[in-house]
């Protein structure tokens, strides 16, 4: 038997509580055993991917996902399962063709999320290759006007932390069309933001905020980007033919799906675990964020099956439309503030379904210290990395001085191979890795609730 000391802040008072670890070790081991033996989250993920499928906010797939989530949570014994209305955008990508004019070279591409269409007759224009958005400053309007800008820089492979590489590379996807339009560009093509050197194009949101003119924006698969680059080396004046029929529609009403268990001692203190239910429309959204959604569901359900009596009110929240504007998370946070709800704990899973690595912590220093004091319990299960910083796009909307917000962190080396791509399917997920993540989230919820941890 070992004993450790937990540092926990209670309002303005810091207290040290001695923990006898024997019972907690056994309880946590039981959670992992249950997760690995029953693989409930993995079964749910199969249903979500194969029976519901792609679920872009505003689509029929998203509606089916809401129905599936509500029906599934209704069977689990929550005190309450309910839908929270949220208005979301409705965009459809339509059809896309892009080719090098006068050649047989095929380019595998997809529209970026929110792109406007080309004119009905399409666009035929010269291509100018520019590494990245920040390099536009080296060109004049005369250099670019009327041309298709090709942002060709790849996501940097030398970063060990692929999230950092993504953060650096994603700017061209998000703001490339807006910035290039200021130079009179006819359209934008980017090299997909991915770690995998295959030819699957990766979509993702983009913005026109600040643009006087909206121009089409598409992404090429990595190998197609190489083909275009090589062709430009041979003929700097080459042209591309591009036709895109994407379309915007009026916003539609959708829902966050919420399951709630009322706490026995502190019902007015709320702990939330969640992921986003929506996905991009190119694939099944297994990694992003079907994995996080079912891990959140299973994480709380594992504790319910264990017989643990929750001190605080606990919710699983499946947010709608993280990909296209965080509408679900923002609406959840708005309603919470309007009704005076006090959120003290939050965990988000939105980094894929690979093996557990740890948590990122967004809290006051006392909350960070409290979370880090639990490392000892979770190290045997692979959770050794604890960083201070951002918790997640959805859960981060609840940030306040009273809350400890955590981002569950899975190994990221394969995540951007699949992220926003047609390859993001159920088969990319390993059952054991997924279930270890669900058990990790459940164990952290248990420790934070049992010891009444507050920042």
C-alpha positions as CSV (number, residue, x, y, z in Angstrom):
1,X,0.0,0.0,0.0
2,X,1.2,3.5,-0.9
3,X,0.1,6.8,0.3
4,X,0.3,10.1,-1.7
5,X,-0.7,13.6,-1.0
6,X,-3.3,15.4,-3.1
7,X,-3.1,19.2,-3.4
8,X,-6.6,20.5,-3.8
9,X,-7.8,24.1,-3.7
10,X,-11.1,24.8,-1.9
11,X,-12.2,28.3,-2.9
12,X,-9.3,30.4,-1.5
13,X,-8.1,27.8,0.9
14,X,-5.5,25.2,-0.1
15,X,-5.8,21.8,1.7
16,X,-3.7,18.7,1.7
17,X,-5.6,15.4,1.8
18,X,-3.8,12.1,2.4
19,X,-5.1,9.4,0.0
20,X,-4.9,5.7,0.8
21,X,-4.4,4.5,-2.7
22,X,-5.3,0.8,-2.4
23,X,-9.0,1.2,-3.0
24,X,-8.5,3.7,-5.8
25,X,-5.9,1.5,-7.6
26,X,-8.4,-1.4,-7.5
27,X,-11.3,0.7,-8.6
28,X,-9.3,2.2,-11.6
29,X,-8.1,-1.2,-12.6
30,X,-11.7,-2.4,-12.6
31,X,-12.6,0.5,-14.9
32,X,-9.9,-0.5,-17.4
33,X,-10.8,-4.2,-17.2
34,X,-14.4,-3.4,-18.0
35,X,-13.5,-1.1,-20.9
36,X,-11.2,-3.6,-22.5
37,X,-13.4,-6.7,-21.9
38,X,-16.7,-5.1,-23.1
39,X,-15.5,-2.7,-25.7
40,X,-18.8,-0.8,-25.6
41,X,-17.4,2.4,-27.1
42,X,-15.9,0.5,-30.0
43,X,-19.4,-1.1,-30.7
44,X,-21.0,2.4,-30.6
45,X,-18.3,3.7,-32.9
46,X,-19.2,1.0,-35.5
47,X,-22.8,2.0,-35.3
48,X,-22.0,5.7,-35.7
49,X,-19.7,5.2,-38.6
50,X,-21.4,2.4,-40.5
51,X,-25.1,3.0,-39.8
52,X,-25.1,6.8,-39.5
53,X,-22.0,7.7,-41.6
54,X,-20.8,11.2,-42.5
55,X,-22.5,13.9,-40.5
56,X,-21.7,17.4,-41.6
57,X,-23.6,20.0,-39.6
58,X,-26.8,20.9,-41.4
59,X,-27.0,17.6,-43.3
60,X,-29.4,14.6,-43.1
61,X,-26.4,12.7,-41.7
62,X,-26.1,15.1,-38.7
63,X,-29.9,14.6,-38.1
64,X,-29.4,10.8,-38.0
65,X,-26.5,11.2,-35.6
66,X,-28.6,13.2,-33.2
67,X,-31.3,10.6,-33.3
68,X,-28.8,7.8,-32.8
69,X,-27.1,9.5,-29.9
70,X,-30.3,10.3,-28.1
71,X,-31.7,6.8,-28.6
72,X,-28.4,5.3,-27.3
73,X,-28.1,7.5,-24.3
74,X,-31.8,6.8,-23.4
75,X,-30.9,3.1,-22.8
76,X,-28.0,3.8,-20.4
77,X,-29.9,4.9,-17.2
78,X,-29.2,8.6,-17.1
79,X,-31.4,10.7,-14.9
80,X,-32.2,12.9,-17.9
81,X,-31.4,12.8,-21.7
82,X,-32.3,15.9,-23.7
83,X,-31.6,17.8,-26.8
84,X,-30.4,21.4,-26.8
85,X,-31.4,23.3,-29.9
86,X,-28.6,25.1,-31.8
87,X,-28.7,26.8,-35.2
88,X,-26.0,25.6,-37.6
89,X,-24.9,26.4,-41.1
90,X,-25.8,24.3,-44.1
91,X,-23.2,24.0,-46.9
92,X,-22.9,21.3,-49.6
93,X,-19.7,20.7,-51.5
94,X,-21.3,19.6,-54.8
95,X,-19.1,18.3,-57.6
96,X,-15.5,19.2,-58.3
97,X,-13.2,18.6,-61.2
98,X,-9.6,20.0,-61.5
99,X,-7.0,19.2,-64.1
100,X,-4.0,20.6,-65.7
101,X,-5.1,22.1,-69.0
102,X,-3.9,20.4,-72.1
103,X,-2.6,17.3,-70.3
104,X,-3.6,13.9,-69.0
105,X,-2.4,14.6,-65.5
106,X,-5.2,14.0,-63.0
107,X,-5.4,15.9,-59.7
108,X,-7.2,14.4,-56.8
109,X,-8.9,17.3,-54.9
110,X,-11.8,18.3,-52.6
111,X,-13.4,21.6,-51.9
112,X,-12.5,23.3,-48.6
113,X,-15.4,23.7,-46.2
114,X,-17.4,26.8,-47.0
115,X,-15.9,27.5,-50.4
116,X,-18.0,29.3,-52.9
117,X,-18.4,27.7,-56.4
118,X,-16.7,28.6,-59.6
119,X,-18.7,30.3,-62.3
120,X,-20.9,27.8,-64.1
121,X,-18.5,27.6,-67.0
122,X,-15.6,26.9,-64.6
123,X,-12.2,28.7,-64.3
124,X,-9.3,28.2,-66.7
125,X,-6.3,30.2,-65.5
126,X,-2.6,30.2,-65.1
127,X,-1.2,28.9,-61.8
128,X,1.3,30.8,-59.6
129,X,3.0,28.6,-57.0
130,X,3.6,30.3,-53.6
131,X,4.8,28.3,-50.6
132,X,2.5,29.7,-47.9
133,X,0.2,32.6,-47.0
134,X,2.9,34.6,-45.4
135,X,4.8,34.6,-48.6
136,X,2.2,36.6,-50.4
137,X,4.0,39.7,-49.2
138,X,6.7,39.0,-51.7
139,X,4.4,39.4,-54.6
140,X,2.4,42.2,-56.2
141,X,-1.2,42.4,-57.4
142,X,0.2,42.4,-61.0
143,X,1.9,39.0,-60.3
144,X,-1.2,37.3,-59.0
145,X,-4.3,39.0,-60.5
146,X,-6.5,36.6,-62.5
147,X,-4.3,33.5,-61.6
148,X,-4.9,30.5,-59.4
149,X,-2.7,30.7,-56.4
150,X,-1.2,27.3,-55.4
151,X,0.0,27.2,-51.8
152,X,2.4,24.3,-52.0
153,X,4.2,24.1,-48.6
154,X,3.7,20.7,-46.9
155,X,2.9,20.2,-43.2
156,X,6.3,20.0,-41.6
157,X,7.4,16.4,-40.9
158,X,10.2,17.1,-38.5
159,X,8.0,18.2,-35.6
160,X,7.6,15.5,-33.0
161,X,4.3,17.0,-31.9
162,X,2.1,16.8,-34.9
163,X,-0.4,19.2,-33.4
164,X,2.3,21.9,-33.5
165,X,3.0,21.1,-37.2
166,X,-0.7,21.3,-37.9
167,X,-1.1,24.6,-36.2
168,X,1.7,26.0,-38.3
169,X,0.4,24.6,-41.6
170,X,-3.3,25.1,-41.3
171,X,-3.2,28.9,-41.9
172,X,-3.1,28.5,-45.7
173,X,-6.3,26.4,-45.5
174,X,-8.1,28.7,-43.3
175,X,-7.2,32.1,-44.6
176,X,-5.5,31.4,-47.9
177,X,-8.5,32.3,-50.1
178,X,-9.2,35.5,-48.1
179,X,-5.6,36.7,-48.4
180,X,-5.1,35.7,-52.0
181,X,-8.3,37.5,-53.0
182,X,-6.8,40.8,-51.9
183,X,-4.3,40.3,-54.8
184,X,-7.0,39.6,-57.3
185,X,-6.5,35.8,-57.4
186,X,-9.1,33.8,-59.3
187,X,-9.0,30.8,-57.0
188,X,-6.8,29.0,-54.5
189,X,-5.4,25.5,-54.4
190,X,-3.6,24.2,-51.3
191,X,-1.5,21.1,-50.6
192,X,-3.6,19.2,-48.1
193,X,-2.7,19.6,-44.4
194,X,-1.6,16.1,-43.6
195,X,1.4,14.0,-42.4
196,X,0.6,11.3,-44.9
197,X,2.2,11.4,-48.3
198,X,-0.7,9.6,-50.1
199,X,-3.2,11.2,-52.5
200,X,-6.2,11.6,-50.2
201,X,-7.3,15.2,-50.2
202,X,-8.1,16.7,-46.7
203,X,-10.9,19.2,-46.3
204,X,-11.5,21.6,-43.4
205,X,-13.0,25.0,-42.7
206,X,-11.9,28.2,-44.3
207,X,-13.0,31.8,-44.0
208,X,-13.8,34.8,-46.2
209,X,-13.8,37.3,-43.3
210,X,-12.2,40.4,-44.4
211,X,-12.3,39.5,-48.1
212,X,-13.9,41.9,-50.6
213,X,-14.4,39.1,-53.1
214,X,-15.0,35.4,-52.4
215,X,-13.0,33.0,-54.5
216,X,-13.1,29.2,-54.8
217,X,-10.7,27.2,-52.6
218,X,-9.8,23.6,-52.9
219,X,-7.2,21.1,-51.5
220,X,-5.1,18.6,-53.4
221,X,-3.9,15.2,-52.2
222,X,-0.2,15.3,-51.3
223,X,0.8,13.4,-54.4
224,X,-1.4,15.5,-56.7
225,X,0.3,18.6,-55.2
226,X,3.6,17.1,-56.2
227,X,2.3,16.5,-59.7
228,X,1.2,20.1,-60.0
229,X,4.5,21.3,-58.6
230,X,6.6,19.2,-61.0
231,X,4.4,20.3,-63.9
232,X,5.0,23.9,-63.0
233,X,8.7,23.3,-63.0
234,X,8.5,22.2,-66.6
235,X,6.0,24.9,-67.7
236,X,5.6,27.9,-65.4
237,X,2.8,29.3,-67.6
238,X,0.6,26.2,-67.3
239,X,-3.1,26.5,-66.7
240,X,-5.6,24.5,-64.7
241,X,-9.3,23.9,-65.5
242,X,-11.4,24.0,-62.3
243,X,-15.2,23.5,-61.9
244,X,-16.8,23.5,-58.4
245,X,-20.6,23.4,-57.7
246,X,-20.6,23.9,-53.9
247,X,-23.6,25.8,-52.5
248,X,-24.7,27.6,-49.4
249,X,-28.3,27.2,-48.0
250,X,-30.2,28.8,-45.1
251,X,-29.1,27.7,-41.6
252,X,-31.0,24.9,-40.0
253,X,-31.9,23.8,-36.5
254,X,-29.8,21.0,-35.0
255,X,-29.0,19.9,-31.5
256,X,-26.4,19.1,-28.8
257,X,-27.2,15.8,-27.2
258,X,-26.9,15.7,-23.4
259,X,-27.1,12.9,-20.8
260,X,-27.1,13.9,-17.2
261,X,-26.7,12.2,-13.8
262,X,-27.6,14.4,-10.8
263,X,-24.9,14.5,-8.1
264,X,-25.7,13.3,-4.6
265,X,-23.7,15.9,-2.6
266,X,-23.0,18.9,-4.9
267,X,-25.8,18.8,-7.5
268,X,-25.2,22.4,-8.5
269,X,-21.6,21.7,-9.4
270,X,-21.3,20.3,-12.9
271,X,-18.7,18.1,-14.5
272,X,-18.8,17.6,-18.3
273,X,-17.2,15.1,-20.6
274,X,-17.7,15.4,-24.3
275,X,-16.7,15.4,-28.0
276,X,-18.3,16.7,-31.1
277,X,-20.9,14.6,-32.9
278,X,-20.5,16.3,-36.3
279,X,-17.9,15.3,-38.9
280,X,-16.8,16.3,-42.3
281,X,-18.7,14.8,-45.2
282,X,-15.9,13.0,-47.0
283,X,-15.9,9.9,-44.7
284,X,-17.3,8.4,-41.5
285,X,-15.5,10.7,-39.1
286,X,-14.1,7.9,-37.0
287,X,-11.0,9.7,-35.7
288,X,-12.6,13.2,-35.8
289,X,-14.5,13.0,-33.7
290,X,-16.5,9.8,-33.6
291,X,-13.8,8.4,-31.3
292,X,-14.1,11.3,-28.9
293,X,-17.9,11.1,-28.8
294,X,-18.0,7.4,-28.0
295,X,-15.1,7.7,-25.5
296,X,-17.1,10.4,-23.7
297,X,-20.2,8.3,-23.7
298,X,-18.4,5.2,-22.5
299,X,-16.3,7.0,-20.0
300,X,-19.3,8.1,-18.1
301,X,-21.1,4.8,-18.6
302,X,-18.1,2.9,-17.2
303,X,-18.5,4.9,-14.0
304,X,-22.3,4.3,-13.9
305,X,-21.8,0.5,-14.4
306,X,-19.2,0.5,-11.6
307,X,-21.8,1.6,-9.1
308,X,-19.9,4.8,-8.2
309,X,-22.1,7.4,-6.6
310,X,-21.4,10.8,-8.2
311,X,-20.9,13.7,-5.8
312,X,-21.4,16.3,-8.5
313,X,-23.8,16.4,-11.4
314,X,-22.1,14.8,-14.4
315,X,-23.0,15.3,-18.1
316,X,-21.9,13.8,-21.4
317,X,-22.3,16.5,-24.0
318,X,-22.1,15.6,-27.7
319,X,-21.6,19.0,-29.4
320,X,-22.9,19.9,-32.8
321,X,-20.9,21.7,-35.4
322,X,-17.4,22.0,-34.0
323,X,-16.0,21.8,-37.6
324,X,-17.9,24.7,-39.0
325,X,-17.9,27.3,-36.2
326,X,-18.3,25.8,-32.7
327,X,-22.0,26.6,-32.7
328,X,-22.9,23.8,-30.3
329,X,-20.2,24.5,-27.8
330,X,-20.9,28.2,-27.8
331,X,-24.7,27.7,-27.4
332,X,-24.0,25.3,-24.5
333,X,-21.8,27.8,-22.8
334,X,-24.3,30.6,-23.4
335,X,-27.1,28.7,-21.9
336,X,-24.9,27.7,-18.9
337,X,-24.1,31.3,-18.3
338,X,-27.6,32.5,-18.8
339,X,-29.0,30.0,-16.3
340,X,-26.2,30.4,-13.8
341,X,-24.9,26.9,-14.0
342,X,-21.5,26.3,-12.3
343,X,-19.2,24.1,-14.3
344,X,-16.2,23.0,-12.3
345,X,-14.8,20.1,-14.3
346,X,-14.6,19.5,-18.1
347,X,-12.9,16.9,-20.2
348,X,-12.9,16.9,-24.0
349,X,-11.7,14.2,-26.4
350,X,-11.0,15.5,-29.9
351,X,-7.6,14.1,-30.9
352,X,-8.4,10.7,-32.4
353,X,-8.7,7.2,-31.0
354,X,-5.0,6.2,-30.6
355,X,-3.3,5.1,-27.4
356,X,-3.5,7.3,-24.3
357,X,-0.6,9.8,-23.6
358,X,-2.0,12.2,-21.0
359,X,-4.0,15.4,-20.5
360,X,-3.6,19.1,-21.3
361,X,-4.7,21.2,-18.4
362,X,-6.5,24.6,-18.5
363,X,-6.9,25.9,-15.0
364,X,-5.5,28.1,-12.3
365,X,-2.2,26.9,-10.9
366,X,-3.9,25.1,-7.9
367,X,-6.1,23.1,-10.3
368,X,-3.0,22.2,-12.4
369,X,-1.2,20.9,-9.3
370,X,-4.2,18.9,-8.2
371,X,-4.6,17.2,-11.6
372,X,-0.8,16.5,-11.7
373,X,-1.0,14.9,-8.3
374,X,-3.1,12.0,-9.9
375,X,-0.3,11.1,-12.3
376,X,0.7,8.2,-10.2
377,X,-2.6,6.4,-10.7
378,X,-2.6,6.7,-14.5
379,X,1.0,6.1,-15.4
380,X,0.6,2.3,-15.6
381,X,-2.0,2.9,-18.4
382,X,0.3,5.1,-20.5
383,X,-0.7,8.5,-19.3
384,X,2.6,10.3,-18.6
385,X,2.3,13.6,-20.5
386,X,0.6,16.5,-18.7
387,X,0.9,19.9,-20.3
388,X,-0.5,23.3,-19.2
389,X,-2.5,25.1,-21.8
390,X,-5.5,24.7,-24.1
391,X,-8.1,22.1,-23.2
392,X,-10.1,21.9,-26.4
393,X,-12.2,24.0,-28.8
394,X,-15.5,22.8,-27.4
395,X,-14.8,22.5,-23.7
396,X,-12.7,25.7,-23.8
397,X,-15.9,27.7,-24.2
398,X,-16.6,27.0,-20.5
399,X,-13.3,28.5,-19.3
400,X,-13.5,30.4,-16.0
401,X,-11.6,30.7,-12.8
402,X,-13.8,28.1,-11.1
403,X,-13.2,25.3,-13.7
404,X,-10.6,22.7,-14.3
405,X,-10.7,21.9,-18.1
406,X,-8.8,19.0,-19.5
407,X,-8.1,17.9,-23.0
408,X,-7.6,14.1,-23.3
409,X,-4.5,13.5,-25.4
410,X,-4.0,10.4,-27.4
411,X,-0.9,9.6,-29.4
412,X,-1.0,12.0,-32.4
413,X,1.5,10.4,-34.8
414,X,-1.2,9.0,-37.1
415,X,-4.0,11.4,-36.4
416,X,-3.3,13.8,-39.3
417,X,-3.0,10.9,-41.7
418,X,-6.8,10.6,-41.5
419,X,-7.9,14.0,-40.3
420,X,-10.7,15.5,-42.5
421,X,-9.9,12.9,-45.3
422,X,-11.9,10.2,-47.1
423,X,-9.7,7.7,-45.2
424,X,-11.2,8.7,-41.8
425,X,-13.2,5.5,-41.4
426,X,-14.0,3.0,-38.7
427,X,-11.2,0.7,-39.8
428,X,-8.6,3.3,-38.9
429,X,-9.4,2.8,-35.2
430,X,-7.9,0.1,-32.9
431,X,-10.4,-1.2,-30.4
432,X,-7.9,-1.5,-27.5
433,X,-6.5,2.0,-28.0
434,X,-10.1,3.5,-28.1
435,X,-11.1,1.7,-25.0
436,X,-8.0,2.6,-23.1
437,X,-8.9,6.2,-23.8
438,X,-12.5,5.8,-22.5
439,X,-11.1,4.2,-19.3
440,X,-8.6,7.0,-18.9
441,X,-11.3,9.7,-19.1
442,X,-13.5,7.7,-16.7
443,X,-10.6,7.4,-14.2
444,X,-9.8,11.1,-14.2
445,X,-13.4,12.0,-13.7
446,X,-13.6,9.6,-10.8
447,X,-10.5,11.0,-9.1
448,X,-11.6,14.6,-9.6
449,X,-15.1,13.9,-8.3
450,X,-14.2,11.6,-5.4
451,X,-11.7,14.1,-4.0
452,X,-13.8,17.2,-4.7
453,X,-11.0,18.8,-6.6
454,X,-11.5,22.5,-7.3
455,X,-9.0,25.2,-8.6
